[in-house]
C-alpha cells in the first residue's frame, strides 16, 4: 500500500521519500518523469511549468485548472484537489511514489 495520503503536501512527500526512488532526483536516470494522477477520473498529467514545459520536479502550476484548489495572489498554484496524487510516469505507466521507490530498489 502506498504510504502517501492525498492530503500530504508535496514538501511533506519529498521529506518522507528523501533518499529513495520516490523523489525525482533519485529516479530520473531510470526514465521516471514527475506526474500527477486524478484518482477520480484516472487521468494522468505530466508535471509542467507554468509555460507548459515538462518540469524536472513536481510542480502544481502546470495542472489543469479544475485540479487546482487554491492559488496565491500572483496566480501560482498552492494546493491541488484531494483526488490528485503525485507520482511518476515511466513509459505508459503511472507509478505512485512508493511504487517508484520500489522500482528503483529492484533496478539496483
Secondary structure as a PSIPRED ss2 file (coil, helix, strand):
# PSIPRED VFORMAT (PSIPRED V4.0)

   1 X C   1.000  0.000  0.000
   2 X C   1.000  0.000  0.000
   3 X C   1.000  0.000  0.000
   4 X C   1.000  0.000  0.000
   5 X C   1.000  0.000  0.000
   6 X C   1.000  0.000  0.000
   7 X C   1.000  0.000  0.000
   8 X C   1.000  0.000  0.000
   9 X C   1.000  0.000  0.000
  10 X H   0.000  1.000  0.000
  11 X H   0.000  1.000  0.000
  12 X H   0.000  1.000  0.000
  13 X H   0.000  1.000  0.000
  14 X H   0.000  1.000  0.000
  15 X H   0.000  1.000  0.000
  16 X H   0.000  1.000  0.000
  17 X H   0.000  1.000  0.000
  18 X C   1.000  0.000  0.000
  19 X C   1.000  0.000  0.000
  20 X C   1.000  0.000  0.000
  21 X C   1.000  0.000  0.000
  22 X C   1.000  0.000  0.000
  23 X C   1.000  0.000  0.000
  24 X H   0.000  1.000  0.000
  25 X H   0.000  1.000  0.000
  26 X H   0.000  1.000  0.000
  27 X H   0.000  1.000  0.000
  28 X H   0.000  1.000  0.000
  29 X H   0.000  1.000  0.000
  30 X H   0.000  1.000  0.000
  31 X C   1.000  0.000  0.000
  32 X C   1.000  0.000  0.000
  33 X E   0.000  0.000  1.000
  34 X E   0.000  0.000  1.000
  35 X E   0.000  0.000  1.000
  36 X E   0.000  0.000  1.000
  37 X E   0.000  0.000  1.000
  38 X E   0.000  0.000  1.000
  39 X C   1.000  0.000  0.000
  40 X C   1.000  0.000  0.000
  41 X C   1.000  0.000  0.000
  42 X C   1.000  0.000  0.000
  43 X C   1.000  0.000  0.000
  44 X E   0.000  0.000  1.000
  45 X E   0.000  0.000  1.000
  46 X E   0.000  0.000  1.000
  47 X C   1.000  0.000  0.000
  48 X E   0.000  0.000  1.000
  49 X C   1.000  0.000  0.000
  50 X C   1.000  0.000  0.000
  51 X C   1.000  0.000  0.000
  52 X C   1.000  0.000  0.000
  53 X C   1.000  0.000  0.000
  54 X E   0.000  0.000  1.000
  55 X C   1.000  0.000  0.000
  56 X C   1.000  0.000  0.000
  57 X C   1.000  0.000  0.000
  58 X C   1.000  0.000  0.000
  59 X C   1.000  0.000  0.000
  60 X C   1.000  0.000  0.000
  61 X C   1.000  0.000  0.000
  62 X C   1.000  0.000  0.000
  63 X C   1.000  0.000  0.000
  64 X C   1.000  0.000  0.000
  65 X H   0.000  1.000  0.000
  66 X H   0.000  1.000  0.000
  67 X H   0.000  1.000  0.000
  68 X E   0.000  0.000  1.000
  69 X E   0.000  0.000  1.000
  70 X E   0.000  0.000  1.000
  71 X E   0.000  0.000  1.000
  72 X C   1.000  0.000  0.000
  73 X C   1.000  0.000  0.000
  74 X C   1.000  0.000  0.000
  75 X C   1.000  0.000  0.000
  76 X C   1.000  0.000  0.000
  77 X E   0.000  0.000  1.000
  78 X E   0.000  0.000  1.000
  79 X E   0.000  0.000  1.000
  80 X E   0.000  0.000  1.000
  81 X C   1.000  0.000  0.000
  82 X C   1.000  0.000  0.000
  83 X C   1.000  0.000  0.000
  84 X E   0.000  0.000  1.000
  85 X E   0.000  0.000  1.000
  86 X E   0.000  0.000  1.000
  87 X E   0.000  0.000  1.000
  88 X E   0.000  0.000  1.000
  89 X E   0.000  0.000  1.000
  90 X E   0.000  0.000  1.000
  91 X C   1.000  0.000  0.000
  92 X C   1.000  0.000  0.000
  93 X E   0.000  0.000  1.000
  94 X E   0.000  0.000  1.000
  95 X E   0.000  0.000  1.000
  96 X E   0.000  0.000  1.000
  97 X H   0.000  1.000  0.000
  98 X H   0.000  1.000  0.000
  99 X H   0.000  1.000  0.000
 100 X H   0.000  1.000  0.000
 101 X H   0.000  1.000  0.000
 102 X H   0.000  1.000  0.000
 103 X H   0.000  1.000  0.000
 104 X H   0.000  1.000  0.000
 105 X H   0.000  1.000  0.000
 106 X H   0.000  1.000  0.000
 107 X H   0.000  1.000  0.000
 108 X C   1.000  0.000  0.000
